[in-house]
Amino acid sequence: MSKNIVVGVDFSDCSLNALEHAVIISRKAKASLTMVWANHLDYSKEIFSVEPENLRQEVQKRFEELVGKYQPQLAPGTQIDFRMEKGKVYKVICHVAKEKDAFLVVIGTHGSSGFEEFWIGSNANRIVSASTRPILTIRAGVDSNKDLKTIVMPLDSTRITRQKLPVTAELAGYFDAEIHIVGVYTSTAESIRYRVQNYVQETETYLKEKGIRYRSVFLEASNITDTVLEYAQKVNANLISIMTEQETTTANLWLGPFAAQMVNHSPIPVLSVHTDNSGHWV
C-alpha cells in the first residue's frame, strides 16, 4: 500500500513553494500526494481575480494544471490528486490527512510576520496543534530545490522528546541526511542533565542500528527556540525536528510554547511531531 502525503494549497507563492518541497519528499519516499484546498470565507480577492461563483471552477483548473506539471516527477506507481472542501482550513486538512492515513502533512506559512490574509499562514499553528500527523511547515522564501541533507533534532529532559525520532530517521533515510542530535540543558540539576545525556545515548544507538549518519552536541539553553535556531543556522540545517509539546523554561513561559515559537520564527523548515501520551517512542 502506497504511503500518502497531504499538502495544503491556497495557490499563494508560499503554499506552492511548500508543494514543491512535498513533491521532492514524495518522490524520495515513493508516496502519493494529495493537494487540499479549503473554501473558507471570502479570500478569493487576495489570490484569484474571479467572481465568487466561478471560484471552484478556477481552483479545479489550477489543480489540474498542477497535476499535469508534477505527476511526471513522482515515483512510478504513485499519483498526485486534489481535494476541494468547504470548511475551516485546519479542520479540512486534518480530516483529509486522517482519511488518507498520511505519514506527513506539508504546509506553507508566513509565520507571525503580518501576512495573515493568507489562510495557510494564519492556520499553521492550528494545524500543528490539531493534527496527530507529523506536520512539515515551510516559511515563505525557503529554497524548494534543496535536498534534505542536515536535520537538527533537539532532545530535552521530557519523556516525550524521543517520540519524534522514528519519523525523523525515516526522512533522513530517504535523503541520506545527517541528523544532529542536540542535547538541550535547561537546568543545572544533575539528575535532569543525566536524563538528557541518556536520551542522546539511546538515540545514537537507534540511529546506528538504522544506518543513519549522526553527530551529537550538548548546549546550554535559557530559551530553547533561540538556542536551537542559532545552532541550526550555524550548521546550515535543512530541517528542525521538534515535538508539538516540549519542555518549558521560565523564558519560554513569556514567549509562548516552544513549538509555536519555532513554527512562527524559524527560517528553516520545521517538522512538528504530535505527542503520543503512551510515552512510547519506538
N, C-alpha and C positions, 0 to 999 in steps of 0.2 A: 504493500500500500504506500502511495506517494506521500511524502511529507508536504505540509502546507505552510505558506507564509501569507499573512494578511497585511496589506498596506493601505493606510488612509490616504485618499487623494481628493483634494479640493481644486486642483488644477492651478494653484499658485506655484510660483517657481520653487518655493520651499518644499511643497509636497511632491513635486515632480523630481526634485533632487533626491528626496527620500526614496522615491520609486526606483530611481537608478541604482541606489545602494541595494535596495531589495532585490533587484534583478541580478546583481552580481552575486549576492548571497544565495539566491535560489539556484543559480547555475552551479555554484560550488556544492551546494547541499543536495542537488538533484531534487528540488522541491517545486511544487506547483505554486502559483502566485494568484491571489485574489485581490483586486483593487476594490476599495469600498468608498462610496460617496453617500453622504447623508444630507438629505434636503431638510434643513432646519432654519426657520426664519428666512428673511429675505436678504441674503448677502450677495445675490447674483450681480448687483451693480458693481461689486468690488472686482469680480473676475470675468464675468460674462457681459457682453453687450447685446443681450437678447431680452425679449419680453418674457415676463414670468411664465406665461402659458407655454412658451417654447423651451423652457429651461431643461426639462427632462430629455427632450429630443436632442438638444445641443450637447448635454452631458453624455448621452449614449453615443453620439457621433464622435466625440472626443475620445471616449473609451475605446471605441472600435479602432480608431487611429493608433492608440497606444498598444492595443493588442497586435495590430499589424506590424508595428515597429519592434516590439520586444519578443514576440513569440519565437522568431528565428534565433534569438540569443539564448534561449533556455535550453536545458539539457533534454536529450531525447526522452520521450515518454512523459514529459511534464507539460503543463499548459498554463497560460495566463488568461484569467477571465475577470469579470467585474460584477459588482452588485450595486444597485441604486436603491436606497431605502429612505423611508421618511422617519424622522425621529431625532432625538438628541444624539449628537455626534458620538460621544463616548459610549453611550448605550448601544448604538448601532454597531460600532467597531468591536466592542466586547462581545456582542451577540454573535456576529459573524465569525469571530476568532474561535468562540466556543463551538459553534456549529461545525466549523471546518477542522476542529481539533488542531489548530495552528500551533506549531512549535515556536513561532516567533511572530510578533506584530511590529511593523515598522511605521513610524510616523515622523513627519517633519514638524519642527517647532521654531518659533521666533523667540522662545523664552519669554522673559518678562521685560522686553525692551520696547514695549509700546505698540507692537503690531497686532493688537488684539482683534482687529477686524477680520482676520483670517481664522476660520473655525478650528483648523488644526492647531495653530499656535495657542489659542486660548483654552483648548481642551487637552493639551498634552498631559498635564498633571492629573486630570480627571481619569484619563485612560490608564495612566500608570497606576493610579490608586485602585481603580475598579476592576481591572483585568487580572485574572490569575495566570495569564500567559506572560512569558518574558517579552518586554517591550524595548525596542530599539528606537531611541529618539535622536534625531539628527537636526542640528541647528542649521538655519539658512546659511548658505555660502560654503558649506563643507564640500571639499572636492569629492565628487562621486566616483572618480576614476581610481581612487586609492584602494589598493588591495589591503586586506586586514593583515598587518604584519606585527604590530605590537599592542598587546592588551594589558591594561593596568587593572589589577584586581585587589582592592584593599580588604584586609581582614581585621576585624576588631575583636573585642572580647566576648561578644554575644554568641549564643549557641547557634543562632540562625545564620551567622555570617558566611558559613561554608555552603549554604544551600544554593548559591549562585555558581558553584564550581562545575557541576556536570554540564550545564548548557554553555558555560564559558569555554570549557575544554572542548566541547563539541564544535563550537565555532572556530576555535583555534586550530583544531584538526583539519577542518575544511580548507583553511588557508595556509597551513603550516606556519602559523603565527607563534610568536614567543609571548608567554604570559609573565608579567612582572608581578609577583606576589608581594604586596605591600603590607607588612605587619604594622598596624597603627597603634601607637601607645598614647592613650588619653589620660593615663593615671600613673602615679609613681608607686602604687601598691604592687608589691612583688607578686602576689597571687594573680592579679589581673594581667600583669606583663607576662607571667609564665603561661597563662592560658593562651594569650596571643601567639607566643612562641610555639606552643604545642599545636595550635591550629595551622600555623605556617608549615610546620614539620609534616603534619598529616596531609596537607595539600601537596607538598613536594612529593610525597610517596604516591599519591593518587596520580599526579601528572606523569611521574616517572613510569608508572605502570601503563599509562595510556600512550606513552611515547611522545608526549607534548613537551616542547622546549620551554624552559622557565628559568627565571632568576629571582632571588629573594632579597628584600631590603626591609629594614625596620626604621620607622620615622616617628618622631615625637610630634603630637598634634594637639593644639588647643581648639582649632576649627578643622574638622575632618575634610570638609569640602575644599577649603583653601589649600591644605597640605597635599591632598590627592591630586588636585588640579595642577598645582605647581610641579609636582613630580611628573605627571603625565605629559605636560608640555615640555619638560626638560628631556624626556626620553622620546619625544615625537610620537606619542601613542596614537593609534587609530581608533581605540575603543577603551572606555572605562566601564567596568562591570560592578554593579552595586546591588544591594537588596533594597526593596521598597521601604523596609523598616531597618533602621540602623542604630547603633549606639548614639546616645545623645549626650553631648557635653554642655557645660554651662553656656559657652559661646553659642552653640547651636540653638539653644532654647530661645535666644533673642532673634535668631535669623530664620527660624522655621526648620522643618525636618530636613535631614541630610539629603534624602532622595530628591525632594522638591528643589532644594538649592542647586543640586548637581544638574538636574534636567533643565532648570531655568538659565543657569550661568555657564555651563560647560561648552566651550567651542568645539570640543571633541565629542563624537557620538557616544551616547550612554546606553548601556544595556541594564535595564531595571528588572530584577527578578523578584517575583512576589513571594512573600513569606509563607512557608508551609508550617503550620503550627504543630505538626507532629514532632518537629525537632530533627527529623532525619535529613541527611544531606547526600546520601548515596543510595 
